[in-house]
Structures are given as structure tokens and as C-alpha cells.
Amino acid sequence: MRCNMRRHKSDPAREQRIEMEIVADAYDAEERARVWYSYLEEKLAFPFTAYCIRKRVISPLRVGDDVEVIGMAPGDECQHEMFVMMRWEKDGLAVPLAQLKAETSARARTDAGGGR
């Protein structure tokens, strides 16, 4: 069975930078996931506000939902895809990082002036 996943537009320069600077020394998929996880954990400034850009069956979020991202999900949850933790009830909930886009001050100003 083949999975039909939407992908971001290809950005060769970005892909090359990731390959050469971030995961260059990783030898297998598991090690690449660990290196990528560590890079994101170091570079992302938590907490931050984001909004959902696509619906996923594994997530309760709907397109346009705003969330507060509070950290990376546990590493063992990120072996095949990166997940971040969002505020959700008592314990938080892991959602796919690819499902979110960080809030920008321009979007926040637009929302304050009458919504999206």
C-alpha cells in the first residue's frame, strides 16, 4: 500500500545545507533522526506559537488552529518524523512538526485587524 503524503516544494539549496551541515556524519536512518532531533532541539526557541497548515489523520488539529509549541516530543517518538509537544490538557500532546508553521508578527497583526 502506498501512502500519499503532501510534500513541501523542493528547495535544493535547503536540502543541500541540511545534508552537508546537519546530518553529514550520520551513517543510517536512526542516526540521521537523532542528529536532526538534536539540531532542532538546539535551534528552535521554545515556547512559540504556530498554526496548523494541513490536516493529518494522526492529529486533532485542523487547518488554521493556533497552538503553543512547548518543546520537542520525546526522542523515541521522532524516529521517522519530527514531533513537537503542544499544550493539551494536563500532559501535552505530540503533533507532527511538518503540520505546523511558526506564527509571524505579520500574521499576528493581520489576525488582530480582522482575521485571516
C-alpha positions as CSV (number, residue, x, y, z in Angstrom):
1,M,0.0,0.0,0.0
2,R,1.4,3.4,-1.0
3,C,1.0,6.4,1.3
4,N,0.1,9.7,-0.5
5,M,1.8,12.4,1.5
6,R,1.9,16.1,0.5
7,R,5.4,17.5,0.5
8,H,6.8,21.0,0.6
9,K,8.1,22.4,-2.6
10,S,11.6,21.1,-3.1
11,D,14.4,23.6,-2.2
12,P,17.7,22.2,-3.4
13,A,19.8,24.8,-1.5
14,R,18.0,24.0,1.8
15,E,18.3,20.2,1.2
16,Q,22.0,20.5,0.5
17,R,22.6,22.6,3.6
18,I,20.8,20.0,5.7
19,E,22.8,17.2,4.1
20,M,26.2,19.0,4.4
21,E,25.8,20.8,7.7
22,I,23.4,18.9,9.9
23,V,23.3,15.2,9.0
24,A,26.6,14.8,7.1
25,D,28.2,12.4,9.6
26,A,25.1,10.2,10.2
27,Y,25.5,6.7,8.8
28,D,22.0,5.3,8.9
29,A,18.4,6.4,9.3
30,E,18.3,6.1,13.0
31,E,21.4,8.2,13.5
32,R,20.1,10.8,11.0
33,A,16.9,11.1,13.1
34,R,19.0,11.5,16.3
35,V,21.2,14.2,14.7
36,W,18.2,16.1,13.2
37,Y,16.3,15.9,16.5
38,S,19.3,17.3,18.4
39,Y,19.7,20.1,15.8
40,L,16.0,21.1,16.1
41,E,16.1,20.9,19.9
42,E,19.0,23.3,19.9
43,K,17.8,25.7,17.3
44,L,14.1,26.1,18.0
45,A,13.3,28.6,20.7
46,F,10.5,27.2,22.9
47,P,7.8,28.1,23.6
48,F,6.5,29.5,20.3
49,T,3.1,30.0,18.7
50,A,2.3,28.1,15.5
51,Y,-0.7,27.4,13.4
52,C,-1.8,24.3,11.5
53,I,-1.2,24.3,7.8
54,R,-2.5,20.8,6.9
55,K,-4.9,18.2,8.3
56,R,-3.3,14.9,9.4
57,V,-5.3,11.8,10.5
58,I,-2.8,11.3,13.4
59,S,-3.5,14.7,14.8
60,P,-6.6,16.5,16.2
61,L,-5.5,19.8,14.7
62,R,-7.5,21.5,11.9
63,V,-6.1,23.9,9.3
64,G,-5.8,27.3,10.9
65,D,-5.8,26.1,14.5
66,D,-3.3,28.1,16.7
67,V,-1.1,26.1,19.2
68,E,1.6,26.9,21.6
69,V,4.6,24.6,21.0
70,I,6.4,23.9,24.3
71,G,9.2,21.6,23.2
72,M,10.3,18.6,21.2
73,A,8.5,15.3,21.7
74,P,10.5,12.5,23.3
75,G,13.2,11.3,21.0
76,D,11.8,7.8,20.7
77,E,8.7,9.3,19.1
78,C,10.8,11.0,16.4
79,Q,12.5,8.1,14.7
80,H,10.6,8.5,11.4
81,E,9.2,12.0,11.6
82,M,9.8,15.0,13.9
83,F,7.1,15.7,16.5
84,V,6.8,18.7,18.9
85,M,4.8,19.0,22.1
86,M,1.9,21.4,22.3
87,R,-0.2,22.4,25.3
88,W,-3.0,19.9,25.6
89,E,-5.0,19.1,28.7
90,K,-2.6,18.1,31.6
91,D,0.3,16.4,29.8
92,G,0.6,18.0,26.4
93,L,0.3,16.3,23.0
94,A,2.9,15.4,20.3
95,V,2.0,16.6,16.8
96,P,4.0,16.5,13.6
97,L,6.3,19.4,13.2
98,A,5.6,19.4,9.4
99,Q,1.9,20.1,10.2
100,L,2.8,23.5,11.7
101,K,4.1,26.8,10.6
102,A,5.5,29.2,13.2
103,E,3.5,32.3,13.9
104,T,4.9,35.5,12.5
105,S,4.4,39.0,13.7
106,A,2.9,39.9,10.3
107,R,0.2,37.2,10.7
108,A,-0.5,38.2,14.2
109,R,-1.1,41.8,13.1
110,T,-3.4,40.6,10.3
111,D,-5.4,38.5,12.8
112,A,-5.7,41.4,15.2
113,G,-7.1,43.5,12.3
114,G,-9.9,41.2,11.3
115,G,-8.8,37.6,11.0
116,R,-7.2,35.6,8.3
